[in-house]
Amino acid sequence: MLTEKINIIKASGETVAFSSEKLKQSLTKSGAAENAIAEILKAVQDKLYDGITTKEIYKMAFSLLKKNAGHFAARYKLKRAIMELGPSGFPFERFVAAILKKQGYQTQVGVIVEGHCVKHEIDVIAEKDNKHFMVECKFHNSSGFYCNVKIPLYIQSRFLDVEKQWQKMPGHATKFHQGWVVTNTRFTTDAIQFGNCAGLHLLGWNYPTEASLKAMIDKSGLHPITCLTTLTKKEKQKLLDKNIVLCMDLCKDEMPLLDIGIKINQVKKIINEAKQLCAN
């Protein structure tokens, strides 16, 4: 079968040609062995048909990878795992703060600050060296969504109000202040154009290319508990309700798993997967 001739439908509704190379790259990033990747590619290609969705392709690949090794499947499902942090978006804010903290920032989540005109609730405030950032997180719990230009326009107006007040604070007159927009999906072209023009820092799933949210997650080694294949959806939600967001949290302390009623034998499997994921 000439799989490159097969048309597939993306979550956005766009139709594109299937690329075995792109699927191979995503499987390779999971850390799976080359022989396992080759077997999965062949199995997926044998079941392709014109008009198949990217969601169906993902499900096939994920299922095969999970049979091979759970922690590789956990890494492979990273993008979808982040979407499972919803629906409130607060766990995503905590996740973003954890990534920034790993990079040496001091962070605060869900802070009410005085602006020049009105008060604002800021998702994350991050500070490092002589830099002070107002970080707003735009979370989507399903694929196919884009952050359009209205979002950076709105956030820039809030940031300018906050910045005026920050500049009055002792020691802030010479600090660098900047607004950030962080999303687990993508930005439209207009949103990127405005953000760059206005001086906002935009951080999307694949943007900027070399320093995207995905790249930051890979570099930090931090993964959300929603990656874990050994937890049920209900168990994940119970942990999120207890503000347990990172696999690393479970590696340090297994008590939250016992607290939500998971049996000790299953706890060992979960911790083992979490440790393998953190190690990778």
Secondary structure, 3 states (H helix, E strand, C coil): CCHHHCEEECCCCCEEECCHHHHHHHHHCCCCCHHHHHHHHHHHHHCCCCCEEHHHHHHHHHHHHHHHCHHHHHHHCHHHHHHCCCCCCHHHHHHHHHHHHHCCCEEEEEEEEECCCCEEEEEEEEEECCEEEEEEEECCCCCCCEECCHHHHHHHHHHHHHHHHHCCCCCCCCCEEEEEEEECCEECHHHHHHHHHHCCEEEECCECCCCCHHHHHHHHCCCEHHHCCCCCHHHHHHHHHCCCCEHHHHHHCCHHHHHCCCCHHHHHHHHHHHHHHHHC
